[in-house]
Structure formats: structure tokens, C-alpha cells
């Protein structure tokens, strides 16, 4: 399977011939594919279906060999079962911070974080962007975004994110990829973010743009089948591997609808499992029309996936009708879950940042209650519009209470957050 950018960027970093060898249904191989696809890095996936395949292609003992998956590079070198940071470092995407202190630290490289990196660095701020996995956030997993301003033919989420990366780097922003923040310490004028590997990021102001984690079904066996038949989000990296097999998608939002339209070219039948009566209330009109006109897309209303079964990979799911309680078991190796997300704000508990009942960060006017500022607010002014109750810590995009869950809105909030950071730094 070739990344859709292979022809356009095949010579970038000399890694146009990167090949990933592994089993279909291998969570480790899926993690590598997902990372490469969402970071717009050209690659080819070579599925191994037998021990002989594994021995001849990779020189390993068989499909059960712990050295799989294997990454082979254009210069003949290889990495056996690499972690994401190992692969990122080999591709030149894993860096250490170059400065002991920055003007602005941005956590999360979805549309809001990438926008903030572009505007912060172009304003002359010493800017660092920290991302735990892939550029673009959940939007980066989308096969095609068609309602984003300026792209009438649509653009893949990964392509949009890579363009933003290039733009931010042009202005001097540093991007630390495959780096996970674990906790923070913030005081007026100085914030310290601690990364999983022990690195400390010191900055005068911070923007939290960490977005949301995919919401799970909460079923037995679900963790075991992650990357082995169960996938979260649009799963664009997997489309060409489906090979005509039936696909099931759980969700009734735009991301689920976009996934259905993407998979329809690769699957004999795409089934959307939704709890509502239809898509009209939750999906953009143009997508609803396309889904209804697609001959091989079926919608199962008032239905839920209630069980997952299989041995090493997902083989069967149970569908339960919410009206009749009738249960049907169907065979499939492909289940994609697009049911929203949970905000990445666990760090906020320790630092005392205010969250709403759903875990989203509360900012600006929403912090004012009965005309009173937050009880622990130490500055003689109201919090700026996107500022949390921790002075100098701002929130942008999906992670923020009351935000509009749209790519363009997140980009706008990233730009607005930088304008407010500049105001904060000048006081």
C-alpha cells in the first residue's frame, strides 16, 4: 500500500522507498502505518501472509517472529519492530528542543496547534510545538476534507497538516514529534511542561491544543482487537488493504460519513451502525446526499455494536436493535469507530485548571460566575477570551469548552490564541 503522497514527495529525506513488512491484523504494523500516513510520509506496506513470506522478505523465522514488523529504507538499512519514536528519529522527525526557554509552547499539533505555531513563529515568538503522535490530530486521519475554505476539490487531512508543518517550520517554529507531555507546572510568566522522556519545556506562555482522544465502545475484547480489526476514526491508512471485504462503521457524524464514502471504493459493502433514526441531524447535507446515492452503503438505524469476537483478529460482531432487542451476529474483519472523543486534559487536574463536567477546559468569559473572577485568579484583570484560569495558559480547538468542532474553527482559535498570547506577554 502506498501513501497517497508517495508520488509527490517520494524523494523527501531520501525515504521514498520506505517499505513496511508485517502481518495484516498486527497492531504494531497498524501503528506504523497510521503514524506514517498521518504524518504524510511516503511508504509502501507489504503484507506477509505466511511464514515463507516472512522468511523470504525479511529474513525472520516466520510470522510469529518478534522482529516483525520490519521497516526497510532506500539505503538498505532496516529497523526491526521499531517504536514510533525510533521510526520518527530514523526519518529525521524526532528532535530535541534547541532552546532552554521559549516564548510560546504549544501542546498538540491538530489544526488549532498547527495554526498557533504558524502565527506564533511568524510573529517572531520563539515557538515550540509538541505532538505526541501525528500532525493534524483527528482531522489528519480524514481521507478528504471538502468544506475547508480554499480547497474546492477537497484535501486530505494529512496533506493539510503537512502543508501547515512546512509553513510553521518556514517561520522558525520547532516541532517535537512523538513526544508526550505528562504534567505541567505553571506560574505567571513561566510554564514548565514535562515530557515522557524527561525533557523539560520552559516557556513564558502556553497553548493547550491537545484535542480529544477517540471515544471507545467500552466492550469486552475491544482493547485486544485494537489495530487487529477495530480502528478508531476514519482509518484512511487501511482503505487499500480492505480488498472488497465488508466494512462496518459506528457513528453518525461527519467523520463517520467521510469514512463511509472513502471505504465505498474498496469494500463490497459499507454498513453504518447508528443509534439515531438517520443522519440528517448530524451530518452535512452534501455527505447525506452522497451516502443515500451510494449503492453499496447501508444504514442501520437504532442499532449498536454490543459484542466483538475472534481469535487473533476481529472475526465477528454482534448488532443489537435498540427497538426490538433483536441480535444479529455478522462476520467482518473491519470495524471503524467514529463516535466522538474525550478531551485530553488529565494534566489540568494537577495544575488546577478549571474543566467542565465533560473534561473540557473552561476559558475567558465562561470562567466568570456572578460577575466574579475565579477564586484563585491572581491578576487584576479578567481572563482573556481563550485563557484558562491559569494566567498565560490558553486553550484552543476541540479541547476547549464551547468550541465549535470544525477544522476551520480550530484554525481560527489557534490564530486568536496567539494574538492573546502577544497581549499577555506585553503586559
C-alpha positions in Angstrom: 0.0 0.0 0.0 1.5 3.3 -1.0 0.9 6.5 0.9 -1.2 8.9 -1.3 1.7 11.4 -1.2 4.4 9.0 -2.5 4.5 10.4 -6.0 4.5 14.0 -4.9 7.1 13.7 -2.1 8.9 10.5 -2.8 12.3 12.0 -2.7 11.8 13.9 0.6 14.5 12.9 3.1 15.6 10.1 0.8 12.9 7.8 2.2 10.6 7.5 -0.9 11.4 3.7 -0.9 10.4 3.1 2.7 8.7 -0.3 2.9 7.0 -1.7 6.0 6.6 -5.5 6.2 4.2 -7.1 8.6 1.1 -9.2 9.1 -2.4 -7.9 8.4 -4.1 -7.8 11.8 -0.9 -6.8 13.6 -1.5 -3.9 16.0 2.2 -3.0 15.7 2.1 -2.9 11.9 -1.0 -0.8 12.1 0.6 1.7 14.5 3.4 2.2 12.0 1.1 2.6 9.0 -1.1 5.0 10.9 1.9 7.1 12.0 3.4 7.3 8.5 0.1 8.0 6.8 -1.0 10.7 9.2 2.4 12.4 9.0 2.3 12.4 5.2 5.5 10.3 4.9 5.6 8.2 1.7 5.7 4.4 2.3 4.6 1.1 1.0 3.1 -1.6 3.2 3.9 -5.2 2.2 1.5 -7.7 3.9 3.0 -11.0 4.9 0.6 -13.9 4.8 2.8 -16.9 5.5 6.0 -18.0 7.3 7.6 -18.4 3.9 6.7 -14.8 3.0 8.2 -13.6 6.3 11.5 -15.6 5.8 12.0 -14.6 2.1 11.0 -10.9 2.5 12.6 -10.1 5.9 14.9 -12.9 6.9 12.9 -13.7 10.0 11.8 -17.1 11.3 8.1 -16.6 10.5 5.0 -14.6 11.2 5.4 -15.0 14.9 8.9 -13.6 14.9 9.2 -10.8 17.4 11.3 -8.8 14.9 8.1 -8.0 12.9 7.1 -5.6 11.6 10.2 -4.6 9.8 10.9 -1.3 8.1 13.4 -1.2 5.2 14.8 2.0 3.9 16.2 3.1 0.5 19.8 2.9 1.6 19.3 -0.8 2.5 19.1 -0.3 6.3 16.3 -1.6 8.4 14.5 -1.3 11.8 13.1 -4.4 13.4 9.8 -3.8 15.3 10.6 -0.1 15.9 8.7 2.1 18.3 7.2 5.2 17.0 10.0 7.4 18.4 12.6 5.1 16.9 11.0 5.4 13.5 10.5 9.1 13.8 14.2 9.6 14.7 15.3 7.4 11.7 13.1 9.6 9.4 14.6 12.8 10.8 11.4 13.8 12.5 12.4 13.2 16.1 14.3 16.2 17.6 15.3 17.6 21.0 14.5 21.2 21.9 17.2 23.7 20.8 16.5 26.3 23.4 16.4 26.3 27.2 13.4 28.7 27.2 10.7 29.7 24.6 8.2 32.5 24.3 5.4 30.1 23.4 4.9 26.3 23.9 2.0 24.7 22.1 0.9 21.3 23.1 -0.9 19.3 20.4 -0.5 19.6 16.6 -4.0 19.4 15.4 -5.4 22.2 13.3 -5.5 24.6 16.3 -1.9 23.8 17.4 -0.5 24.0 13.8 -2.3 27.3 13.3 -0.9 28.7 16.5 2.6 27.5 15.5 2.3 29.3 12.2 1.1 32.6 13.7 3.3 32.5 16.8 6.5 31.9 14.8 5.5 34.4 12.1 5.0 37.0 14.8 8.6 36.5 15.9 7.9 34.4 19.0 10.3 31.7 19.9 7.8 28.9 19.4 7.9 25.1 20.1 5.1 22.7 19.1 4.9 19.4 21.0 2.9 16.5 19.5 2.6 13.0 21.0 1.8 11.1 17.8 0.9 12.6 14.4 0.4 16.0 12.9 -3.2 17.0 12.2 -4.9 15.4 15.2 -8.2 13.7 14.3 -8.5 15.9 11.2 -5.3 14.4 10.0 -6.9 11.0 9.8 -9.6 12.2 7.4 -9.2 10.9 3.8 -10.8 14.1 2.4 -11.9 17.4 3.9 -14.2 19.1 1.3 -15.7 22.0 3.2 -12.4 23.7 4.3 -12.1 27.2 2.8 -9.9 27.5 -0.2 -9.9 23.8 -1.3 -12.9 23.3 -3.5 -11.7 19.9 -4.7 -11.0 18.9 -1.1 -7.8 18.0 0.6 -6.7 15.0 2.8 -6.2 15.8 6.5 -2.7 14.6 6.3 -1.8 16.8 3.3 -3.3 19.8 5.0 -1.4 19.1 8.2 1.9 18.6 6.3 1.4 21.9 4.5 0.9 23.6 7.8 4.0 21.9 9.2 6.1 23.2 6.3 4.7 26.7 6.8 5.4 26.7 10.6 8.9 25.5 10.0 9.5 28.2 7.4 8.9 30.8 10.1 11.2 29.1 12.5 8.8 27.0 14.8 10.3 23.9 16.3 8.2 20.8 16.1 8.9 17.9 18.6 7.1 14.9 17.2 6.4 11.6 19.0 6.8 13.4 22.3 4.2 13.0 25.0 3.6 15.6 27.8 2.9 14.1 31.2 2.5 17.0 33.5 3.0 20.8 33.9 3.8 23.5 36.4 2.6 27.0 35.7 3.1 30.3 37.3 2.6 33.8 35.9 5.3 34.4 33.3 6.7 30.9 33.3 5.4 27.4 32.5 7.2 24.1 32.6 6.0 21.1 30.6 7.5 17.8 31.4 7.6 15.2 28.6 7.5 11.5 29.0 11.2 11.1 28.3 12.2 13.6 31.0 12.7 16.6 28.7 11.5 19.9 30.2 9.9 22.6 28.1 10.1 26.1 29.6 8.0 28.9 28.1 6.6 32.3 29.0 3.2 31.3 27.7 1.5 28.1 26.7 -1.4 27.0 24.4 -3.2 23.7 25.1 -4.5 22.4 21.8 -4.4 18.7 22.7 -7.8 17.9 21.2 -9.7 14.8 22.1 -8.9 11.0 22.3 -11.2 8.7 20.3 -14.2 7.6 22.4 -14.4 3.8 22.7 -17.3 1.4 22.8 -16.3 0.0 26.2 -16.9 -3.6 25.2 -15.0 -6.7 26.3 -12.2 -7.7 23.9 -12.1 -4.1 22.5 -8.5 -3.4 23.6 -7.4 -6.8 22.3 -8.6 -6.1 18.8 -7.3 -2.5 18.6 -5.4 -2.4 15.3 -6.4 -6.0 14.6 -9.9 -5.4 13.2 -11.0 -2.5 15.5 -9.9 1.0 14.5 -10.8 4.5 15.7 -11.5 7.4 13.5 -11.6 7.4 9.7 -8.8 4.8 9.3 -7.7 6.2 6.0 -4.4 4.3 6.1 -6.3 1.0 6.0 -8.6 1.6 3.0 -6.4 -0.1 0.3 -6.0 -3.2 2.5 -9.7 -4.0 2.7 -9.7 -5.9 -0.6 -13.5 -5.9 -1.1 -14.4 -7.2 2.4 -17.4 -5.8 4.2 -16.8 -2.8 6.5 -18.8 -1.6 9.5 -18.6 2.0 10.7 -20.1 3.0 14.1 -21.1 6.7 14.3 -23.4 9.3 12.8 -21.2 12.3 12.4 -19.3 13.9 9.6 -16.1 11.8 10.3 -18.2 8.6 10.0 -19.8 9.7 6.8 -16.5 10.7 5.3 -15.1 7.3 6.2 -18.0 5.6 4.6 -17.5 7.5 1.3 -13.8 6.7 1.4 -14.3 3.0 2.0 -17.0 2.6 -0.5 -14.3 2.4 -3.3 -12.6 -0.5 -1.5 -15.4 -2.6 0.1 -18.2 -4.6 -1.4 -20.5 -3.2 1.2 -20.2 -0.4 3.9 -22.6 -0.5 6.8 -23.1 2.5 9.1 -24.3 1.5 12.5 -26.1 4.4 14.2 -28.2 4.9 17.3 -30.4 7.6 15.7 -33.1 7.3 13.1 -31.0 8.8 10.4 -28.0 11.0 9.5 -29.8 14.3 8.6 -29.5 15.9 12.0 -25.7 15.2 12.5 -24.1 15.1 9.0 -23.5 17.8 6.4 -26.1 17.8 3.7 -23.7 17.1 0.9 -22.5 13.9 2.6 -26.0 12.7 3.4 -26.9 13.0 -0.3 -23.8 11.1 -1.4 -24.4 8.3 1.2 -28.1 7.9 0.1 -27.0 7.7 -3.5 -24.2 5.1 -3.0 -25.5 1.7 -3.9 -23.2 -0.2 -1.5 -23.7 1.8 1.7 -26.3 0.6 4.2 -27.5 2.5 7.2 -28.7 0.5 10.3 -30.7 2.9 12.5 -31.4 2.4 16.2 -28.6 -0.2 16.3 -25.5 -0.7 18.4 -22.5 -3.0 18.3 -22.7 -4.9 21.5 -20.1 -7.7 21.2 -16.7 -8.3 19.5 -15.4 -11.8 18.9 -12.5 -13.5 17.2 -9.2 -15.3 17.9 -6.1 -13.3 17.0 -8.1 -10.7 14.9 -11.7 -9.5 14.9 -13.9 -12.0 13.1 -17.4 -11.3 14.2 -19.5 -8.5 15.7 -23.0 -8.6 17.3 -25.5 -6.0 16.3 -28.4 -5.2 18.7 -31.5 -3.4 17.5 -32.5 -0.8 20.1 -36.2 -1.1 19.4 -36.7 -4.8 19.3 -33.5 -6.0 21.2 -33.0 -8.4 18.3 -29.4 -9.5 18.0 -27.6 -10.4 14.8 -24.0 -11.7 14.5 -22.2 -10.8 11.4 -18.8 -11.7 10.0 -16.3 -8.8 9.5 -12.6 -8.1 10.0 -13.1 -4.3 9.7 -14.8 -2.2 12.3 -14.2 1.6 12.4 -15.4 3.6 15.4 -16.2 7.3 14.9 -18.3 8.3 18.0 -16.6 11.5 19.1 -13.9 11.9 21.7 -12.8 12.6 25.3 -10.7 15.7 25.9 -7.0 15.3 26.7 -7.0 17.3 29.9 -5.9 14.9 32.7 -2.9 17.2 33.3 -5.3 20.0 34.2 -6.3 18.3 37.4 -2.8 18.7 39.0 -2.3 22.3 38.0 -5.8 23.4 39.0 -7.1 24.4 35.6 -10.9 24.6 35.5 -12.7 22.0 33.4 -16.4 21.5 32.7 -18.3 18.3 33.5 -17.1 16.7 30.3 -13.5 17.5 31.0 -13.1 20.4 28.5 -11.1 23.4 29.5 -13.1 26.5 30.6 -11.8 29.8 29.3 -12.4 33.5 29.2 -15.9 34.8 29.9 -17.1 31.3 30.9 -14.8 31.5 34.0 -16.7 34.5 35.3 -19.5 33.5 37.7 -22.0 36.1 39.0 -19.6 38.8 37.9 -16.7 37.2 39.9 -13.4 36.0 38.6 -12.1 32.5 39.5 -11.2 32.4 43.2 -7.6 31.6 42.5 -7.1 34.2 39.7 -4.1 36.3 40.8 -4.1 39.1 38.2 -6.1 42.4 38.3 -7.9 41.8 35.0 -10.4 39.3 33.6 -9.0 36.2 31.8 -8.6 36.8 28.1 -11.1 35.1 25.8 -9.2 31.9 25.3 -7.2 32.0 28.6 -7.8 29.4 31.3 -7.9 30.3 35.0 -4.1 29.8 35.0 -2.6 33.1 33.7 -0.6 32.6 30.5 -2.1 29.2 29.7 -4.6 29.4 26.8 -6.8 26.7 25.2 -7.7 26.4 21.5 -9.7 23.9 19.4 -11.7 20.9 20.4 -10.2 20.7 23.9 -11.9 24.0 24.9 -15.4 24.2 26.4 -17.8 25.7 24.0 -15.6 25.3 20.9 -17.1 24.6 17.5 -16.0 21.2 16.5 -14.9 22.2 13.0 -11.4 22.2 11.4 -11.8 25.9 10.3 -12.9 26.9 13.7 -9.9 25.2 15.3 -7.6 27.0 12.9 -9.2 30.3 13.8 -8.9 29.7 17.5 -5.2 28.9 17.1 -4.6 32.2 15.4 -6.7 34.0 18.0 -4.9 32.4 20.9 -1.5 33.7 19.6 -3.0 37.3 19.4 -4.0 36.9 23.0 -0.6 35.4 23.9 1.1 38.5 22.4 -1.2 40.7 24.6 -0.3 38.7 27.6 3.4 38.9 27.0 3.3 42.6 26.6 1.7 43.3 30.0 
